[in-house]
Amino acid sequence: MLEQILRHIAAGGLHSYTELARELDVSETLLEQMLQDLERMGYLEKLGGACDCHCDHCDLSSACAVQGPSMIWRLTDKSLPF
């Protein structure tokens, strides 16, 4: 399941918790736990707190991959070649 998350993120685009949880058929709570696990293993990195989705004005818009109610995440170099 963790590899599925990395593949979804590596495919590109900005994923919301709701969208990603639905695609993986898990709860948003479980998704948050898995994202934290991937961070602890070095595959994801926190960019900061949740934003208001004005990506066209955001300095991080090219880096963020998953946005949720509590955090924005992106892939690290360790997660490549997913």
C-alpha positions in Angstrom: 0.0 0.0 0.0 2.9 2.4 0.8 4.3 1.8 -2.7 0.9 2.6 -4.2 0.9 5.9 -2.4 4.4 6.7 -3.8 3.4 5.7 -7.3 0.3 7.9 -7.2 2.4 10.9 -6.0 5.2 10.2 -8.5 2.6 10.3 -11.3 2.4 14.0 -10.8 -0.1 16.6 -9.9 -1.4 17.8 -6.6 -3.4 15.2 -4.7 -5.8 16.0 -1.9 -6.2 13.7 1.0 -9.8 13.0 0.0 -8.9 12.2 -3.6 -5.9 10.0 -2.6 -7.8 8.2 0.1 -10.6 7.4 -2.3 -8.3 6.2 -5.0 -6.5 3.9 -2.5 -9.8 2.8 -0.8 -8.6 3.8 2.7 -9.8 6.4 5.2 -8.1 9.8 5.4 -7.0 8.9 8.9 -5.2 5.8 7.6 -3.7 7.8 4.7 -2.3 10.4 7.2 -0.7 7.6 9.2 0.8 6.0 6.0 2.2 9.4 4.9 3.8 9.8 8.3 5.3 6.3 8.0 6.7 7.2 4.6 8.2 10.4 6.1 9.9 8.4 8.9 11.3 6.1 6.3 12.7 9.0 4.3 10.4 8.8 1.2 8.3 11.9 1.9 9.1 15.3 3.3 6.8 17.8 5.0 6.7 21.2 3.3 4.7 22.9 6.0 1.1 23.3 7.2 -1.9 23.1 5.0 -2.4 25.9 2.5 -5.4 27.7 1.0 -4.8 26.2 -2.5 -3.8 29.4 -4.3 -1.2 27.5 -6.2 -0.7 30.0 -8.9 0.7 32.4 -6.3 2.6 29.9 -4.2 6.4 29.5 -4.1 5.9 25.8 -3.3 3.5 25.0 -6.1 6.0 23.1 -8.1 7.1 21.0 -5.2 4.0 19.9 -3.3 2.4 16.6 -4.1 -0.2 15.9 -1.4 -2.2 18.5 0.5 -4.3 17.6 3.5 -6.0 19.1 6.4 -2.8 19.1 8.5 0.2 19.0 6.1 1.7 19.3 2.6 4.0 16.6 1.5 6.4 16.0 -1.4 8.6 13.1 -2.5 12.3 13.0 -1.5 15.2 11.9 -3.7 15.0 8.5 -1.8 11.6 7.8 -3.3 12.9 7.9 -6.9 12.5 6.0 -9.3 8.8 5.7 -8.3 
